[in-house]
Amino acid sequence: MKTVPLVPVLLVFLVVGIHVEQGLDRYHVGVGEDVLVTLRLGNTGESALDVSVVPGVPDGLLVLDPGVRTVNIPPGNSASVDYPVRGESPGQYAISSQVIYTDEEGRSRHIRCGDRNGRLLTVV
């Protein structure tokens, strides 16, 4: 049985087969302004991975292009997935994307990923 290391605060994940980092293009916006959420996905395994990203935003933010984004990543390679978010109400927000893939043993894996540095989006 393979073990899965846990990373504090869910900032960066290195799980069997995948490495995930999430960041924003900026962290301070006004109401009605857009932010780009980017996930960097690296395949650390020996097989190609089909990886899906589901945007996750709390009330007060709006995903401008909702839906699942899917990318195929060959072994040893990486890919980026991004989605735009709009600040709808003032406040501080954690954006938490869900990353879904099937590991090398055929099991479906779900990972919640927040900002790689633990920063929040501030909407004023």
C-alpha angles and dihedrals in degrees: 000000000000119000124225116217115223119224118209117252093005094264103135126011127205104179127159102294102001143065118193132190126173128196142158128235088231136000104208122060141151125246108283094025124120132235127192116227112204128191120195109206121193125189108220094170134087098250134060114265130213102211125190125197121203114194114236120196132157126233108289093050129075127207104223096202105031121192141078120300116208129192134174114225120193118219113285093014135102139212137191127228122188140179134185122242128191125211107235102170133023115262145084117287139190113213112209118186122196116227117199127187141143115249126223090269092056097255120137112239127199121194128182111212128191131181112315091233098037093249123153128220111247117207117191 
